[in-house]
Amino acid sequence: MKMSNLQRIKHKTADESDSDSSESEDEDDKPDLETTTLNHPGCVNRIRATEINNKKYAATWSMNGKVYIWDLSKPYEAINDTEKLSYYIRNCLSPDPIFNFSGHRGEGYALDWSRITPGQLASGDCNKNIYLWKLKSDSNWCVEPAPYCSHSDSVEDIQWSPTEANVFASCSVDKSIKVWDARVSPAKACMLTCSGAHDSDINVIHWNRNDPFLVSGGDDGVIKIWDLRQFQHQKPSAVFKHHSAPITSVEWHPTDNSVFAASGEDNMISLWDMAVERDTEDESSSKDDENIPAQLLFIHQGQNEIKEVHWHWQMPGVVISTAIDGFNVFRTISV
């Protein structure tokens, strides 16, 4: 997908009718969306992209129990060239996956590329197993035969450490968060475990790119912040209960270390800033304000069944969300 010519939404005034608004709209002000498609075997449970040797790749978890890797070079070239895009669409082109792994004993959702070691991937399934992948060549991966299986239930999410090449974290339906060392044999690789990290299934985690913090979101609608320097004490640094349904996605801001975004099955996206504290001397705050966390910056609504929310890595403060009824791209004055 390539989105261009994005403009601020123009709200009509009280004196302006719908017809007046549509007549005044300039075609040049309308956003442009160009897409290329790939035929995928089975429903896509999760997709994660990476760059290896200046080439674009994606890994996908399929409902058929396989994990696929795709070379996105041709569709990426097409999306940036009008003639190539027309040819791509006209001829219904779709590259085949360059690699797939069928060693999982069922489907899964946990999937993450390492940001330190190019081509290194981790995938976790609903049968509690995690497999590590290592790149051998541009189109071939070696998947370690022995799984990491310290969890007692479905592995829901995986995150590689942004600073340590062999360390990754995982969360599970078993209500635990674990930290692993890939240099150790799978049977002994689990170095830290926080049991009962949430009161229900833990759906998502995200590792802060600059500070040793992990954010987690669970079926209980609770968001928790974990200081990995104090992880052995199994106590979160902060707990936020504002969503009224399971959390579906969490992500730290790529450059503002204290800011993160979250989405939930309550059709709500929330933006948070850990650096904000409530002003206890402000007597003007009402009782309603006291029920709203001081760290809550912004709430975005209007989508149904929101699955993921991500910060744009090249446009500071821009948020992209995916839902059953489409994509939203927005930016607030708060971040």
C-alpha positions as CSV (number, residue, x, y, z in Angstrom):
1,M,0.0,0.0,0.0
2,K,1.2,3.5,-0.8
3,M,-0.7,6.5,0.5
4,S,0.0,9.9,-0.8
5,N,-1.5,13.4,-0.9
6,L,-2.8,13.1,2.7
7,Q,-4.6,16.2,3.9
8,R,-6.1,17.4,7.1
9,I,-9.8,16.6,7.2
10,K,-11.9,19.7,6.5
11,H,-14.9,20.0,8.7
12,K,-17.8,22.0,7.3
13,T,-19.1,25.0,9.2
14,A,-22.6,25.3,10.6
15,D,-23.6,27.5,7.6
16,E,-22.2,25.1,5.0
17,S,-24.4,22.4,3.5
18,D,-23.2,19.0,2.2
19,S,-23.6,20.1,-1.4
20,D,-21.6,23.3,-0.8
21,S,-18.9,21.2,0.8
22,S,-18.7,18.7,-2.0
23,E,-18.6,21.4,-4.7
24,S,-15.8,23.2,-3.0
25,E,-13.7,20.0,-2.7
26,D,-10.8,20.1,-5.1
27,E,-9.8,16.8,-6.8
28,D,-6.2,17.6,-6.0
29,D,-6.9,17.6,-2.3
30,K,-8.2,14.0,-2.3
31,P,-5.8,11.3,-0.9
32,D,-4.4,8.7,-3.3
33,L,-4.1,5.0,-2.4
34,E,-2.2,2.6,-4.6
35,T,-2.0,-1.1,-3.8
36,T,-0.4,-4.3,-5.0
37,T,-1.7,-7.7,-3.8
38,L,-0.2,-11.1,-3.1
39,N,-2.2,-14.3,-3.2
40,H,-1.9,-15.9,0.2
41,P,-2.6,-19.5,1.1
42,G,-5.1,-19.3,4.0
43,C,-6.2,-16.5,6.2
44,V,-3.4,-14.2,7.4
45,N,-3.2,-14.3,11.2
46,R,-0.3,-11.9,11.4
47,I,2.2,-10.2,9.1
48,R,5.6,-8.6,9.9
49,A,8.0,-6.8,7.5
50,T,11.7,-6.3,7.5
51,E,14.6,-5.2,5.3
52,I,17.5,-7.5,4.5
53,N,20.4,-6.2,2.3
54,N,18.2,-3.4,1.0
55,K,15.4,-5.7,0.0
56,K,11.9,-5.8,1.5
57,Y,10.6,-9.0,3.0
58,A,7.5,-10.1,4.9
59,A,6.7,-13.0,7.1
60,T,3.1,-14.2,7.5
61,W,1.4,-16.5,9.9
62,S,-1.3,-18.5,8.0
63,M,-4.4,-20.1,9.5
64,N,-3.3,-23.3,7.8
65,G,-0.5,-23.7,10.3
66,K,2.4,-22.6,8.1
67,V,4.7,-19.5,8.3
68,Y,5.6,-18.0,4.9
69,I,8.4,-15.6,3.9
70,W,7.9,-13.3,0.9
71,D,10.3,-11.3,-1.3
72,L,8.4,-8.0,-1.8
73,S,10.9,-6.6,-4.3
74,K,8.6,-6.8,-7.4
75,P,5.4,-5.5,-5.7
76,Y,7.4,-2.8,-4.0
77,E,8.9,-1.7,-7.3
78,A,5.5,-1.6,-8.9
79,I,3.9,0.5,-6.2
80,N,6.6,3.2,-6.8
81,D,6.3,3.2,-10.6
82,T,3.1,3.9,-12.5
83,E,3.9,1.8,-15.6
84,K,5.1,-1.2,-13.5
85,L,2.0,-0.9,-11.3
86,S,-0.3,-1.0,-14.3
87,Y,1.5,-4.0,-15.7
88,Y,1.4,-5.7,-12.3
89,I,-2.3,-5.2,-12.0
90,R,-3.2,-5.9,-15.6
91,N,-1.4,-9.3,-15.6
92,C,-2.6,-10.2,-12.1
93,L,1.0,-10.8,-10.9
94,S,1.6,-12.2,-7.5
95,P,5.0,-13.6,-6.3
96,D,5.1,-17.0,-4.6
97,P,6.5,-17.3,-1.1
98,I,10.3,-17.9,-1.2
99,F,10.2,-20.1,2.0
100,N,7.7,-21.7,4.3
101,F,7.9,-23.6,7.5
102,S,5.3,-26.3,8.4
103,G,6.9,-27.5,11.6
104,H,4.4,-25.8,13.9
105,R,1.6,-28.2,15.0
106,G,-1.2,-25.8,14.2
107,E,-1.8,-22.1,13.6
108,G,-0.4,-19.2,15.6
109,Y,-0.1,-15.4,15.9
110,A,3.3,-14.6,17.5
111,L,5.8,-13.4,15.0
112,D,8.7,-10.9,15.1
113,W,11.9,-10.1,13.1
114,S,15.1,-9.1,14.9
115,R,16.2,-5.5,14.4
116,I,19.8,-6.4,15.2
117,T,20.4,-9.6,13.2
118,P,19.1,-9.4,9.7
119,G,16.8,-12.2,8.7
120,Q,16.5,-13.6,12.3
121,L,12.9,-14.5,13.0
122,A,10.9,-16.0,15.9
123,S,7.4,-17.6,15.5
124,G,5.1,-18.9,18.2
125,D,2.0,-21.0,17.9
126,C,-1.2,-21.9,19.7
127,N,0.4,-25.2,20.9
128,K,2.9,-23.2,23.2
129,N,5.9,-23.7,20.9
130,I,8.4,-21.1,19.7
131,Y,10.8,-21.6,16.8
132,L,13.8,-19.6,15.9
133,W,14.8,-18.9,12.3
134,K,18.2,-17.9,11.0
135,L,19.0,-16.6,7.5
136,K,21.3,-18.8,5.4
137,S,20.9,-17.0,2.1
138,D,18.6,-14.5,0.4
139,S,15.9,-17.2,0.0
140,N,16.7,-19.8,2.5
141,W,16.3,-20.0,6.3
142,C,17.3,-22.6,8.8
143,V,14.7,-23.2,11.5
144,E,16.0,-24.8,14.7
145,P,14.4,-28.2,15.1
146,A,13.9,-28.0,18.8
147,P,11.2,-25.5,20.0
148,Y,11.3,-23.2,23.0
149,C,8.4,-24.6,25.0
150,S,8.4,-23.2,28.6
151,H,4.9,-21.8,28.2
152,S,2.0,-24.0,29.2
153,D,-0.5,-22.5,26.7
154,S,-0.7,-20.6,23.4
155,V,2.1,-18.1,22.7
156,E,0.3,-14.9,21.7
157,D,3.2,-12.5,20.9
158,I,7.0,-12.3,20.6
159,Q,9.4,-9.4,20.8
160,W,13.1,-9.4,20.0
161,S,15.2,-7.2,22.2
162,P,16.2,-4.0,20.4
163,T,19.7,-4.0,22.1
164,E,20.7,-7.6,22.6
165,A,20.9,-9.9,19.5
166,N,20.0,-13.1,21.3
167,V,17.3,-12.0,23.7
168,F,13.6,-12.1,23.1
169,A,10.4,-11.9,25.1
170,S,7.1,-13.7,24.8
171,C,3.6,-13.6,26.3
172,S,1.0,-16.3,26.6
173,V,-2.5,-17.4,27.4
174,D,-1.0,-18.9,30.5
175,K,-0.9,-15.3,31.9
176,S,2.9,-15.1,31.9
177,I,5.7,-13.1,30.3
178,K,9.0,-14.8,29.7
179,V,12.4,-13.5,28.6
180,W,14.7,-15.9,26.7
181,D,18.4,-16.2,25.8
182,A,18.7,-17.8,22.4
183,R,22.4,-18.7,23.0
184,V,21.2,-21.4,25.4
185,S,19.6,-24.7,24.5
186,P,15.8,-24.4,24.2
187,A,15.2,-26.5,27.3
188,K,17.2,-24.0,29.5
189,A,16.8,-20.8,27.5
190,C,14.0,-19.2,29.6
191,M,15.9,-16.8,31.9
192,L,13.1,-14.8,33.5
193,T,9.4,-15.5,34.1
194,C,6.7,-13.3,35.4
195,S,3.8,-15.6,36.3
196,G,0.4,-14.1,36.7
197,A,1.5,-10.9,34.9
198,H,-2.2,-10.4,34.0
199,D,-5.4,-11.8,35.5
200,S,-6.2,-13.3,32.1
201,D,-4.7,-14.1,28.7
202,I,-1.8,-11.8,27.7
203,N,-2.4,-10.8,24.1
204,V,0.4,-8.4,23.1
205,I,3.7,-7.0,24.2
206,H,6.1,-4.4,22.8
207,W,9.7,-3.7,23.7
208,N,10.7,0.0,24.1
209,R,13.4,0.7,21.5
210,N,15.5,3.0,23.7
211,D,14.7,2.1,27.4
212,P,14.4,-1.2,29.2
213,F,10.6,-1.2,29.4
214,L,8.0,-3.6,28.1
215,V,4.4,-2.8,27.7
216,S,1.8,-5.6,27.8
217,G,-2.0,-5.8,27.1
218,G,-4.4,-8.5,28.2
219,D,-7.9,-9.9,27.8
220,D,-8.7,-8.1,31.0
221,G,-8.4,-4.8,29.2
222,V,-5.5,-3.8,31.4
223,I,-2.2,-2.3,30.1
224,K,0.9,-2.8,32.2
225,I,4.4,-1.3,32.0
226,W,7.4,-3.5,33.1
227,D,10.9,-2.3,34.0
228,L,13.1,-5.2,32.9
229,R,15.7,-4.1,35.3
230,Q,13.3,-5.1,38.1
231,F,11.5,-7.9,36.3
232,Q,12.5,-10.5,38.8
233,H,10.3,-8.8,41.4
234,Q,7.3,-9.5,39.1
235,K,5.7,-6.1,39.8
236,P,4.7,-3.7,37.1
237,S,5.9,-0.1,37.1
238,A,2.5,1.1,36.0
239,V,-1.0,-0.3,35.5
240,F,-3.7,1.3,33.4
241,K,-7.4,0.2,33.3
242,H,-9.2,2.4,30.8
243,H,-10.2,0.1,28.0
244,S,-13.3,-1.9,28.6
245,A,-12.4,-4.9,26.4
246,P,-9.4,-7.0,25.5
247,I,-6.3,-5.2,24.3
248,T,-5.4,-6.1,20.7
249,S,-2.2,-4.1,20.1
250,V,0.4,-2.0,21.9
251,E,3.4,-0.1,20.5
252,W,5.9,2.3,21.9
253,H,6.6,5.5,20.0
254,P,9.8,5.0,18.0
255,T,11.6,8.2,19.3
256,D,9.6,9.5,22.2
257,N,10.6,7.0,24.9
258,S,7.7,7.6,27.3
259,V,4.8,7.5,24.7
260,F,2.9,4.4,23.5
261,A,-0.3,3.6,21.7
262,A,-2.8,0.8,22.4
263,S,-6.0,-0.5,20.8
264,G,-8.8,-2.7,22.1
265,E,-11.9,-4.7,21.2
266,D,-13.9,-1.7,22.6
267,N,-13.2,-0.1,19.2
268,M,-10.9,2.5,20.9
269,I,-7.3,3.6,20.4
270,S,-5.5,5.3,23.2
271,L,-2.3,7.3,23.3
272,W,-0.3,7.5,26.5
273,D,2.6,9.4,27.9
274,M,4.4,7.9,31.0
275,A,6.2,11.1,31.7
276,V,2.9,13.0,32.6
277,E,2.0,13.2,36.3
278,R,-1.3,14.5,37.8
279,D,-1.1,18.0,39.3
280,T,-2.3,17.4,42.8
281,E,-2.4,21.2,43.5
282,D,-4.9,21.8,40.7
283,E,-8.1,22.3,42.6
284,S,-10.1,22.9,39.4
285,S,-10.1,19.3,38.4
286,S,-13.4,17.5,38.8
287,K,-14.2,14.1,40.1
288,D,-14.7,12.9,36.6
289,D,-11.1,13.9,35.7
290,E,-9.8,11.9,38.7
291,N,-11.1,8.7,37.0
292,I,-9.1,9.5,33.9
293,P,-5.4,8.6,34.1
294,A,-3.2,11.6,33.8
295,Q,-1.0,9.8,31.4
296,L,-3.9,9.3,28.9
297,L,-3.3,11.8,26.1
298,F,-5.9,11.0,23.4
299,I,-8.6,8.6,22.4
300,H,-9.4,7.8,18.8
301,Q,-12.7,6.1,17.8
302,G,-14.8,5.4,14.8
303,Q,-13.5,2.0,13.7
304,N,-14.8,-1.5,14.3
305,E,-12.8,-4.5,15.4
306,I,-9.4,-2.8,15.5
307,K,-6.6,-5.3,15.2
308,E,-3.4,-3.4,15.2
309,V,-2.1,0.1,15.8
310,H,1.4,1.3,14.7
311,W,3.4,4.5,14.7
312,H,4.8,5.7,11.4
313,W,8.5,5.4,11.5
314,Q,9.2,8.3,9.1
315,M,6.5,10.7,10.1
316,P,6.7,11.6,13.8
317,G,3.4,11.4,15.6
318,V,1.4,9.8,12.8
319,V,-0.6,6.7,13.8
320,I,-1.9,4.0,11.4
321,S,-4.6,1.6,12.6
322,T,-6.1,-1.5,10.9
323,A,-9.7,-2.7,11.5
324,I,-12.3,-4.8,9.8
325,D,-13.8,-1.7,8.1
326,G,-10.5,-0.2,6.9
327,F,-7.4,1.8,7.7
328,N,-7.2,5.1,9.7
329,V,-4.2,7.5,9.5
330,F,-4.2,10.3,12.0
331,R,-2.0,12.6,14.0
332,T,-2.8,14.5,17.2
333,I,-1.5,17.7,18.6
334,S,-0.6,15.7,21.8
335,V,2.4,13.9,20.3
